[in-house]
Amino acid sequence: MFIFEVKKEDINGCIGQYVAAMIAAQLFNQVQESEVERIYETVATRTKWKFLFIEGKTVYLDSVEYYIKEIDKILGILLQPFQPILTII
């Protein structure tokens, strides 16, 4: 997981940079032969947070920007990648 701080308060204006970082991480993992299913990324300003992840060749971008006053939601999202995956048979 990456966490980026946006200096100019423009989260959406830098989406390409965030996606490039996730693709670079995928390529690095491939070379190291330690691929993972998903790479998560968090982008934050002083007051807002946004979440993305890449799986294969598809990038998923949360359409919601979370404000720092929603710290319970932010922490819940940050913990999600570390939760066990449930399989229903």
Backbone as XML, in Angstrom:
<?xml version="1.0"?>
<chain id="A" units="angstrom">
  <residue number="1" name="MET">
    <atom name="N" x="0.859" y="-1.175" z="0.000"/>
    <atom name="CA" x="0.000" y="0.000" z="0.000"/>
    <atom name="C" x="0.893" y="1.222" z="0.000"/>
  </residue>
  <residue number="2" name="PHE">
    <atom name="N" x="0.495" y="2.202" z="-0.779"/>
    <atom name="CA" x="1.174" y="3.486" z="-0.822"/>
    <atom name="C" x="0.279" y="4.537" z="-0.191"/>
  </residue>
  <residue number="3" name="ILE">
    <atom name="N" x="0.866" y="5.516" z="0.448"/>
    <atom name="CA" x="0.125" y="6.685" z="0.906"/>
    <atom name="C" x="0.853" y="7.905" z="0.373"/>
  </residue>
  <residue number="4" name="PHE">
    <atom name="N" x="0.148" y="8.702" z="-0.422"/>
    <atom name="CA" x="0.708" y="9.920" z="-0.991"/>
    <atom name="C" x="0.065" y="11.130" z="-0.360"/>
  </residue>
  <residue number="5" name="GLU">
    <atom name="N" x="0.838" y="12.163" z="-0.147"/>
    <atom name="CA" x="0.299" y="13.433" z="0.308"/>
    <atom name="C" x="0.288" y="14.384" z="-0.881"/>
  </residue>
  <residue number="6" name="VAL">
    <atom name="N" x="-0.865" y="14.999" z="-1.112"/>
    <atom name="CA" x="-1.013" y="15.945" z="-2.201"/>
    <atom name="C" x="-0.737" y="17.342" z="-1.660"/>
  </residue>
  <residue number="7" name="LYS">
    <atom name="N" x="0.204" y="18.032" z="-2.255"/>
    <atom name="CA" x="0.611" y="19.340" z="-1.743"/>
    <atom name="C" x="-0.341" y="20.468" z="-2.142"/>
  </residue>
  <residue number="8" name="LYS">
    <atom name="N" x="-0.960" y="20.355" z="-3.315"/>
    <atom name="CA" x="-1.767" y="21.477" z="-3.819"/>
    <atom name="C" x="-3.264" y="21.255" z="-3.682"/>
  </residue>
  <residue number="9" name="GLU">
    <atom name="N" x="-3.661" y="20.322" z="-2.817"/>
    <atom name="CA" x="-5.091" y="20.073" z="-2.557"/>
    <atom name="C" x="-5.861" y="19.585" z="-3.779"/>
  </residue>
  <residue number="10" name="ASP">
    <atom name="N" x="-5.188" y="19.102" z="-4.832"/>
    <atom name="CA" x="-5.860" y="18.665" z="-6.048"/>
    <atom name="C" x="-5.670" y="17.153" z="-6.230"/>
  </residue>
  <residue number="11" name="ILE">
    <atom name="N" x="-6.476" y="16.386" z="-5.542"/>
    <atom name="CA" x="-6.360" y="14.923" z="-5.607"/>
    <atom name="C" x="-6.598" y="14.422" z="-7.028"/>
  </residue>
  <residue number="12" name="ASN">
    <atom name="N" x="-7.655" y="14.854" z="-7.658"/>
    <atom name="CA" x="-8.021" y="14.331" z="-8.973"/>
    <atom name="C" x="-7.056" y="14.755" z="-10.071"/>
  </residue>
  <residue number="13" name="GLY">
    <atom name="N" x="-6.364" y="15.865" z="-9.898"/>
    <atom name="CA" x="-5.441" y="16.344" z="-10.916"/>
    <atom name="C" x="-4.187" y="15.506" z="-11.049"/>
  </residue>
  <residue number="14" name="CYS">
    <atom name="N" x="-3.959" y="14.617" z="-10.114"/>
    <atom name="CA" x="-2.733" y="13.807" z="-10.115"/>
    <atom name="C" x="-3.009" y="12.316" z="-10.232"/>
  </residue>
  <residue number="15" name="ILE">
    <atom name="N" x="-4.195" y="11.940" z="-10.656"/>
    <atom name="CA" x="-4.567" y="10.519" z="-10.732"/>
    <atom name="C" x="-3.572" y="9.729" z="-11.578"/>
  </residue>
  <residue number="16" name="GLY">
    <atom name="N" x="-3.131" y="10.297" z="-12.700"/>
    <atom name="CA" x="-2.172" y="9.609" z="-13.565"/>
    <atom name="C" x="-0.899" y="9.238" z="-12.821"/>
  </residue>
  <residue number="17" name="GLN">
    <atom name="N" x="-0.417" y="10.111" z="-11.978"/>
    <atom name="CA" x="0.790" y="9.849" z="-11.184"/>
    <atom name="C" x="0.569" y="8.676" z="-10.235"/>
  </residue>
  <residue number="18" name="TYR">
    <atom name="N" x="-0.602" y="8.629" z="-9.614"/>
    <atom name="CA" x="-0.898" y="7.545" z="-8.674"/>
    <atom name="C" x="-0.993" y="6.212" z="-9.395"/>
  </residue>
  <residue number="19" name="VAL">
    <atom name="N" x="-1.650" y="6.206" z="-10.550"/>
    <atom name="CA" x="-1.783" y="4.978" z="-11.332"/>
    <atom name="C" x="-0.404" y="4.516" z="-11.804"/>
  </residue>
  <residue number="20" name="ALA">
    <atom name="N" x="0.427" y="5.443" z="-12.235"/>
    <atom name="CA" x="1.783" y="5.095" z="-12.681"/>
    <atom name="C" x="2.573" y="4.439" z="-11.548"/>
  </residue>
  <residue number="21" name="ALA">
    <atom name="N" x="2.419" y="4.926" z="-10.333"/>
    <atom name="CA" x="3.126" y="4.343" z="-9.180"/>
    <atom name="C" x="2.649" y="2.917" z="-8.933"/>
  </residue>
  <residue number="22" name="MET">
    <atom name="N" x="1.350" y="2.672" z="-9.075"/>
    <atom name="CA" x="0.838" y="1.319" z="-8.858"/>
    <atom name="C" x="1.322" y="0.367" z="-9.951"/>
  </residue>
  <residue number="23" name="ILE">
    <atom name="N" x="1.356" y="0.842" z="-11.196"/>
    <atom name="CA" x="1.849" y="0.009" z="-12.300"/>
    <atom name="C" x="3.334" y="-0.296" z="-12.095"/>
  </residue>
  <residue number="24" name="ALA">
    <atom name="N" x="4.093" y="0.702" z="-11.659"/>
    <atom name="CA" x="5.520" y="0.486" z="-11.384"/>
    <atom name="C" x="5.693" y="-0.567" z="-10.290"/>
  </residue>
  <residue number="25" name="ALA">
    <atom name="N" x="4.855" y="-0.529" z="-9.277"/>
    <atom name="CA" x="4.929" y="-1.529" z="-8.208"/>
    <atom name="C" x="4.598" y="-2.920" z="-8.753"/>
  </residue>
  <residue number="26" name="GLN">
    <atom name="N" x="3.605" y="-3.007" z="-9.632"/>
    <atom name="CA" x="3.275" y="-4.295" z="-10.252"/>
    <atom name="C" x="4.476" y="-4.846" z="-11.019"/>
  </residue>
  <residue number="27" name="LEU">
    <atom name="N" x="5.098" y="-3.991" z="-11.836"/>
    <atom name="CA" x="6.244" y="-4.423" z="-12.635"/>
    <atom name="C" x="7.405" y="-4.847" z="-11.738"/>
  </residue>
  <residue number="28" name="PHE">
    <atom name="N" x="7.650" y="-4.100" z="-10.693"/>
    <atom name="CA" x="8.705" y="-4.459" z="-9.745"/>
    <atom name="C" x="8.422" y="-5.826" z="-9.129"/>
  </residue>
  <residue number="29" name="ASN">
    <atom name="N" x="7.184" y="-6.033" z="-8.705"/>
    <atom name="CA" x="6.810" y="-7.317" z="-8.106"/>
    <atom name="C" x="6.978" y="-8.467" z="-9.091"/>
  </residue>
  <residue number="30" name="GLN">
    <atom name="N" x="6.649" y="-8.228" z="-10.374"/>
    <atom name="CA" x="6.813" y="-9.265" z="-11.389"/>
    <atom name="C" x="8.281" y="-9.640" z="-11.544"/>
  </residue>
  <residue number="31" name="VAL">
    <atom name="N" x="9.150" y="-8.647" z="-11.606"/>
    <atom name="CA" x="10.582" y="-8.900" z="-11.745"/>
    <atom name="C" x="11.113" y="-9.666" z="-10.534"/>
  </residue>
  <residue number="32" name="GLN">
    <atom name="N" x="10.597" y="-9.344" z="-9.362"/>
    <atom name="CA" x="11.020" y="-10.012" z="-8.126"/>
    <atom name="C" x="10.317" y="-11.354" z="-7.912"/>
  </residue>
  <residue number="33" name="GLU">
    <atom name="N" x="9.423" y="-11.689" z="-8.843"/>
    <atom name="CA" x="8.627" y="-12.912" z="-8.754"/>
    <atom name="C" x="7.854" y="-13.000" z="-7.444"/>
  </residue>
  <residue number="34" name="SER">
    <atom name="N" x="7.280" y="-11.871" z="-7.055"/>
    <atom name="CA" x="6.461" y="-11.819" z="-5.834"/>
    <atom name="C" x="5.197" y="-11.002" z="-6.094"/>
  </residue>
  <residue number="35" name="GLU">
    <atom name="N" x="4.481" y="-11.411" z="-7.139"/>
    <atom name="CA" x="3.272" y="-10.684" z="-7.523"/>
    <atom name="C" x="2.198" y="-10.808" z="-6.450"/>
  </residue>
  <residue number="36" name="VAL">
    <atom name="N" x="1.412" y="-9.756" z="-6.316"/>
    <atom name="CA" x="0.258" y="-9.745" z="-5.426"/>
    <atom name="C" x="-0.979" y="-9.461" z="-6.263"/>
  </residue>
  <residue number="37" name="GLU">
    <atom name="N" x="-2.124" y="-9.884" z="-5.763"/>
    <atom name="CA" x="-3.367" y="-9.728" z="-6.519"/>
    <atom name="C" x="-3.753" y="-8.268" z="-6.687"/>
  </residue>
  <residue number="38" name="ARG">
    <atom name="N" x="-3.612" y="-7.491" z="-5.618"/>
    <atom name="CA" x="-4.010" y="-6.077" z="-5.647"/>
    <atom name="C" x="-2.917" y="-5.207" z="-5.040"/>
  </residue>
  <residue number="39" name="ILE">
    <atom name="N" x="-2.843" y="-3.999" z="-5.556"/>
    <atom name="CA" x="-1.988" y="-2.974" z="-4.956"/>
    <atom name="C" x="-2.906" y="-1.816" z="-4.600"/>
  </residue>
  <residue number="40" name="TYR">
    <atom name="N" x="-2.861" y="-1.425" z="-3.342"/>
    <atom name="CA" x="-3.725" y="-0.363" z="-2.835"/>
    <atom name="C" x="-2.958" y="0.944" z="-2.744"/>
  </residue>
  <residue number="41" name="GLU">
    <atom name="N" x="-3.698" y="2.022" z="-2.887"/>
    <atom name="CA" x="-3.095" y="3.340" z="-2.778"/>
    <atom name="C" x="-4.056" y="4.287" z="-2.078"/>
  </residue>
  <residue number="42" name="THR">
    <atom name="N" x="-3.494" y="5.136" z="-1.268"/>
    <atom name="CA" x="-4.254" y="6.151" z="-0.550"/>
    <atom name="C" x="-3.648" y="7.500" z="-0.866"/>
  </residue>
  <residue number="43" name="VAL">
    <atom name="N" x="-4.500" y="8.470" z="-1.163"/>
    <atom name="CA" x="-4.045" y="9.820" z="-1.461"/>
    <atom name="C" x="-4.714" y="10.759" z="-0.467"/>
  </residue>
  <residue number="44" name="ALA">
    <atom name="N" x="-3.937" y="11.657" z="0.109"/>
    <atom name="CA" x="-4.491" y="12.535" z="1.136"/>
    <atom name="C" x="-3.983" y="13.962" z="0.989"/>
  </residue>
  <residue number="45" name="THR">
    <atom name="N" x="-4.862" y="14.883" z="1.320"/>
    <atom name="CA" x="-4.491" y="16.286" z="1.486"/>
    <atom name="C" x="-4.535" y="16.542" z="2.989"/>
  </residue>
  <residue number="46" name="ARG">
    <atom name="N" x="-4.540" y="17.780" z="3.363"/>
    <atom name="CA" x="-4.653" y="18.070" z="4.800"/>
    <atom name="C" x="-6.012" y="17.680" z="5.349"/>
  </residue>
  <residue number="47" name="THR">
    <atom name="N" x="-7.044" y="17.666" z="4.502"/>
    <atom name="CA" x="-8.398" y="17.435" z="5.005"/>
    <atom name="C" x="-9.160" y="16.311" z="4.298"/>
  </residue>
  <residue number="48" name="LYS">
    <atom name="N" x="-8.685" y="15.822" z="3.147"/>
    <atom name="CA" x="-9.432" y="14.827" z="2.371"/>
    <atom name="C" x="-8.575" y="13.605" z="2.068"/>
  </residue>
  <residue number="49" name="TRP">
    <atom name="N" x="-9.244" y="12.454" z="1.950"/>
    <atom name="CA" x="-8.609" y="11.189" z="1.605"/>
    <atom name="C" x="-9.363" y="10.550" z="0.440"/>
  </residue>
  <residue number="50" name="LYS">
    <atom name="N" x="-8.630" y="9.858" z="-0.426"/>
    <atom name="CA" x="-9.220" y="9.135" z="-1.541"/>
    <atom name="C" x="-8.475" y="7.808" z="-1.683"/>
  </residue>
  <residue number="51" name="PHE">
    <atom name="N" x="-9.185" y="6.769" z="-2.117"/>
    <atom name="CA" x="-8.612" y="5.431" z="-2.170"/>
    <atom name="C" x="-8.721" y="4.848" z="-3.572"/>
  </residue>
  <residue number="52" name="LEU">
    <atom name="N" x="-7.675" y="4.109" z="-3.980"/>
    <atom name="CA" x="-7.635" y="3.445" z="-5.278"/>
    <atom name="C" x="-6.979" y="2.085" z="-5.095"/>
  </residue>
  <residue number="53" name="PHE">
    <atom name="N" x="-7.180" y="1.208" z="-6.070"/>
    <atom name="CA" x="-6.381" y="-0.012" z="-6.125"/>
    <atom name="C" x="-6.345" y="-0.504" z="-7.559"/>
  </residue>
  <residue number="54" name="ILE">
    <atom name="N" x="-5.331" y="-1.295" z="-7.835"/>
    <atom name="CA" x="-5.186" y="-1.890" z="-9.158"/>
    <atom name="C" x="-5.199" y="-3.400" z="-8.997"/>
  </residue>
  <residue number="55" name="GLU">
    <atom name="N" x="-5.916" y="-4.052" z="-9.885"/>
    <atom name="CA" x="-5.999" y="-5.510" z="-9.898"/>
    <atom name="C" x="-5.870" y="-5.931" z="-11.352"/>
  </residue>
  <residue number="56" name="GLY">
    <atom name="N" x="-4.793" y="-6.615" z="-11.679"/>
    <atom name="CA" x="-4.533" y="-6.942" z="-13.082"/>
    <atom name="C" x="-4.264" y="-5.665" z="-13.854"/>
  </residue>
  <residue number="57" name="LYS">
    <atom name="N" x="-5.066" y="-5.423" z="-14.872"/>
    <atom name="CA" x="-4.909" y="-4.210" z="-15.677"/>
    <atom name="C" x="-6.033" y="-3.212" z="-15.439"/>
  </residue>
  <residue number="58" name="THR">
    <atom name="N" x="-6.805" y="-3.430" z="-14.379"/>
    <atom name="CA" x="-7.935" y="-2.559" z="-14.082"/>
    <atom name="C" x="-7.652" y="-1.742" z="-12.832"/>
  </residue>
  <residue number="59" name="VAL">
    <atom name="N" x="-7.879" y="-0.428" z="-12.942"/>
    <atom name="CA" x="-7.714" y="0.478" z="-11.805"/>
    <atom name="C" x="-9.099" y="0.814" z="-11.272"/>
  </residue>
  <residue number="60" name="TYR">
    <atom name="N" x="-9.261" y="0.704" z="-9.975"/>
    <atom name="CA" x="-10.515" y="1.041" z="-9.312"/>
    <atom name="C" x="-10.282" y="2.295" z="-8.480"/>
  </residue>
  <residue number="61" name="LEU">
    <atom name="N" x="-11.125" y="3.282" z="-8.686"/>
    <atom name="CA" x="-10.996" y="4.572" z="-8.011"/>
    <atom name="C" x="-12.277" y="4.843" z="-7.241"/>
  </residue>
  <residue number="62" name="ASP">
    <atom name="N" x="-12.154" y="5.011" z="-5.939"/>
    <atom name="CA" x="-13.317" y="5.340" z="-5.115"/>
    <atom name="C" x="-13.805" y="6.726" z="-5.520"/>
  </residue>
  <residue number="63" name="SER">
    <atom name="N" x="-15.066" y="6.848" z="-5.834"/>
    <atom name="CA" x="-15.609" y="8.141" z="-6.270"/>
    <atom name="C" x="-15.824" y="9.102" z="-5.102"/>
  </residue>
  <residue number="64" name="VAL">
    <atom name="N" x="-15.733" y="8.586" z="-3.893"/>
    <atom name="CA" x="-15.974" y="9.405" z="-2.700"/>
    <atom name="C" x="-14.653" y="9.941" z="-2.165"/>
  </residue>
  <residue number="65" name="GLU">
    <atom name="N" x="-14.653" y="11.210" z="-1.772"/>
    <atom name="CA" x="-13.529" y="11.779" z="-1.041"/>
    <atom name="C" x="-13.948" y="11.831" z="0.423"/>
  </residue>
  <residue number="66" name="TYR">
    <atom name="N" x="-13.137" y="11.244" z="1.285"/>
    <atom name="CA" x="-13.458" y="11.178" z="2.704"/>
    <atom name="C" x="-12.753" y="12.318" z="3.437"/>
  </residue>
  <residue number="67" name="TYR">
    <atom name="N" x="-13.492" y="12.987" z="4.294"/>
    <atom name="CA" x="-12.934" y="14.107" z="5.043"/>
    <atom name="C" x="-12.383" y="13.610" z="6.375"/>
  </residue>
  <residue number="68" name="ILE">
    <atom name="N" x="-11.371" y="14.298" z="6.869"/>
    <atom name="CA" x="-10.671" y="13.877" z="8.067"/>
    <atom name="C" x="-11.615" y="13.687" z="9.259"/>
  </residue>
  <residue number="69" name="LYS">
    <atom name="N" x="-12.733" y="14.387" z="9.263"/>
    <atom name="CA" x="-13.692" y="14.200" z="10.361"/>
    <atom name="C" x="-14.362" y="12.820" z="10.302"/>
  </residue>
  <residue number="70" name="GLU">
    <atom name="N" x="-14.206" y="12.107" z="9.189"/>
    <atom name="CA" x="-14.754" y="10.757" z="9.033"/>
    <atom name="C" x="-13.664" y="9.715" z="9.319"/>
  </residue>
  <residue number="71" name="ILE">
    <atom name="N" x="-12.898" y="9.954" z="10.363"/>
    <atom name="CA" x="-11.733" y="9.121" z="10.657"/>
    <atom name="C" x="-12.099" y="7.655" z="10.846"/>
  </residue>
  <residue number="72" name="ASP">
    <atom name="N" x="-13.292" y="7.365" z="11.359"/>
    <atom name="CA" x="-13.702" y="5.967" z="11.525"/>
    <atom name="C" x="-13.820" y="5.263" z="10.172"/>
  </residue>
  <residue number="73" name="LYS">
    <atom name="N" x="-14.358" y="5.949" z="9.175"/>
    <atom name="CA" x="-14.460" y="5.372" z="7.832"/>
    <atom name="C" x="-13.077" y="5.208" z="7.212"/>
  </residue>
  <residue number="74" name="ILE">
    <atom name="N" x="-12.227" y="6.219" z="7.360"/>
    <atom name="CA" x="-10.874" y="6.175" z="6.798"/>
    <atom name="C" x="-10.095" y="4.998" z="7.383"/>
  </residue>
  <residue number="75" name="LEU">
    <atom name="N" x="-10.135" y="4.848" z="8.695"/>
    <atom name="CA" x="-9.421" y="3.738" z="9.333"/>
    <atom name="C" x="-9.979" y="2.386" z="8.901"/>
  </residue>
  <residue number="76" name="GLY">
    <atom name="N" x="-11.294" y="2.306" z="8.743"/>
    <atom name="CA" x="-11.908" y="1.065" z="8.267"/>
    <atom name="C" x="-11.439" y="0.701" z="6.870"/>
  </residue>
  <residue number="77" name="ILE">
    <atom name="N" x="-11.353" y="1.683" z="5.995"/>
    <atom name="CA" x="-10.878" y="1.438" z="4.629"/>
    <atom name="C" x="-9.404" y="1.048" z="4.639"/>
  </residue>
  <residue number="78" name="LEU">
    <atom name="N" x="-8.604" y="1.725" z="5.453"/>
    <atom name="CA" x="-7.175" y="1.402" z="5.530"/>
    <atom name="C" x="-6.932" y="-0.016" z="6.040"/>
  </residue>
  <residue number="79" name="LEU">
    <atom name="N" x="-7.805" y="-0.512" z="6.888"/>
    <atom name="CA" x="-7.643" y="-1.860" z="7.431"/>
    <atom name="C" x="-8.162" y="-2.954" z="6.497"/>
  </residue>
  <residue number="80" name="GLN">
    <atom name="N" x="-9.013" y="-2.621" z="5.557"/>
    <atom name="CA" x="-9.670" y="-3.601" z="4.696"/>
    <atom name="C" x="-8.694" y="-4.539" z="3.980"/>
  </residue>
  <residue number="81" name="PRO">
    <atom name="N" x="-7.579" y="-4.061" z="3.411"/>
    <atom name="CA" x="-6.677" y="-4.999" z="2.725"/>
    <atom name="C" x="-6.076" y="-6.061" z="3.641"/>
  </residue>
  <residue number="82" name="PHE">
    <atom name="N" x="-6.107" y="-5.849" z="4.929"/>
    <atom name="CA" x="-5.491" y="-6.774" z="5.871"/>
    <atom name="C" x="-6.490" y="-7.758" z="6.477"/>
  </residue>
  <residue number="83" name="GLN">
    <atom name="N" x="-7.740" y="-7.695" z="6.032"/>
    <atom name="CA" x="-8.763" y="-8.600" z="6.541"/>
    <atom name="C" x="-8.708" y="-9.915" z="5.788"/>
  </residue>
  <residue number="84" name="PRO">
    <atom name="N" x="-8.999" y="-11.030" z="6.451"/>
    <atom name="CA" x="-9.006" y="-12.315" z="5.755"/>
    <atom name="C" x="-10.136" y="-12.367" z="4.715"/>
  </residue>
  <residue number="85" name="ILE">
    <atom name="N" x="-9.868" y="-13.056" z="3.650"/>
    <atom name="CA" x="-10.867" y="-13.231" z="2.587"/>
    <atom name="C" x="-11.732" y="-14.427" z="2.944"/>
  </residue>
  <residue number="86" name="LEU">
    <atom name="N" x="-13.033" y="-14.200" z="2.986"/>
    <atom name="CA" x="-13.963" y="-15.287" z="3.296"/>
    <atom name="C" x="-14.392" y="-15.973" z="2.014"/>
  </residue>
  <residue number="87" name="THR">
    <atom name="N" x="-14.368" y="-17.279" z="2.029"/>
    <atom name="CA" x="-14.812" y="-18.059" z="0.885"/>
    <atom name="C" x="-16.080" y="-18.783" z="1.294"/>
  </residue>
  <residue number="88" name="ILE">
    <atom name="N" x="-17.121" y="-18.606" z="0.487"/>
    <atom name="CA" x="-18.398" y="-19.263" z="0.763"/>
    <atom name="C" x="-18.517" y="-20.459" z="-0.179"/>
  </residue>
  <residue number="89" name="ILE">
    <atom name="N" x="-18.722" y="-21.614" z="0.401"/>
    <atom name="CA" x="-18.813" y="-22.836" z="-0.420"/>
    <atom name="C" x="-20.247" y="-23.299" z="-0.459"/>
  </residue>
</chain>
